[in-house]
Each structure stands twice: as structure tokens, then as C-alpha cells.
Amino acid sequence: MLNDSVMLAQGWIQTGTGLGNGIKDLIFNVAIPTLCGVFVVVVGWKTKSPGPTIMAVIFAAIVWGLSANMATLKNKTQEDIVQYQGGEYAPRGDE
């Protein structure tokens, strides 16, 4: 049986992990889309021109799309690293 201080530490670690995951979800699901929308509105309001506003929409969509697909990007990066470190199609040098 674990002593009380170890159990307390595990509880605090779980609480911290839960808060971290909650904050991460809040940032990716609320803050980034909101900031993208604000960015487009501010650019449109300040320039009052369609060209910069359209570019702002494109850049905001790229940022929003990348942040929404973080899990996919993480898995793709992991696949690339494994491949580079000796996967099936890794470069073999001067064979």
C-alpha cells in the first residue's frame, strides 16, 4: 500500500494534468478560432479593402485548420521520424 504523501502527489498530478488538458482544449477550440475571427474583422475594418481582407481570411483559415488538426500533424511527424530512423523507405546511403 502506498503511503499518504505518494497518494496526495498522484492526486495533484492528476489534477494538474486535467487542468492542462482543459486549458489546451479551451485554447484550441475557443481562443484560436476567436482570434482568427477578430483578426479578419480588424483587417477588414482598418483597410476597408477586399484584397487584404481576403488574405486575412486565407491566413486565418490556415492557422485555424492547422490548430484543428494537431493530432493528425503529430502522428504524421511521428511517422516521418520513425521513417527517417530506419523505416522501410529510409535512405540507405551509398548502396
Solvent accessible surface area in square Angstrom, and as a share of the most:
residue,aa,sasa,rsa
1,M,245,1.09
2,L,93,0.46
3,N,94,0.48
4,D,123,0.64
5,S,73,0.47
6,V,60,0.34
7,M,107,0.48
8,L,114,0.56
9,A,48,0.37
10,Q,79,0.35
11,G,33,0.32
12,W,170,0.59
13,I,118,0.60
14,Q,131,0.58
15,T,69,0.40
16,G,40,0.38
17,T,77,0.45
18,G,44,0.42
19,L,115,0.57
20,G,39,0.37
21,N,75,0.38
22,G,41,0.39
23,I,100,0.51
24,K,102,0.43
25,D,73,0.38
26,L,106,0.53
27,I,79,0.40
28,F,59,0.24
29,N,106,0.54
30,V,80,0.46
31,A,35,0.27
32,I,34,0.17
33,P,22,0.14
34,T,77,0.45
35,L,117,0.58
36,C,11,0.07
37,G,36,0.34
38,V,77,0.44
39,F,93,0.39
40,V,31,0.18
41,V,103,0.59
42,V,72,0.41
43,V,29,0.17
44,G,20,0.19
45,W,181,0.64
46,K,156,0.66
47,T,61,0.35
48,K,151,0.64
49,S,43,0.28
50,P,99,0.62
51,G,39,0.37
52,P,57,0.36
53,T,34,0.20
54,I,101,0.51
55,M,90,0.40
56,A,3,0.02
57,V,74,0.42
58,I,78,0.39
59,F,106,0.44
60,A,8,0.06
61,A,59,0.46
62,I,90,0.46
63,V,79,0.45
64,W,125,0.44
65,G,30,0.29
66,L,94,0.47
67,S,12,0.08
68,A,72,0.56
69,N,77,0.39
70,M,94,0.42
71,A,73,0.56
72,T,88,0.51
73,L,71,0.35
74,K,133,0.57
75,N,74,0.38
76,K,109,0.46
77,T,74,0.43
78,Q,103,0.46
79,E,105,0.47
80,D,71,0.37
81,I,89,0.45
82,V,89,0.51
83,Q,59,0.26
84,Y,170,0.64
85,Q,141,0.63
86,G,47,0.45
87,G,15,0.14
88,E,133,0.60
89,Y,172,0.65
90,A,9,0.07
91,P,106,0.67
92,R,131,0.48
93,G,66,0.63
94,D,157,0.81
95,E,167,0.75
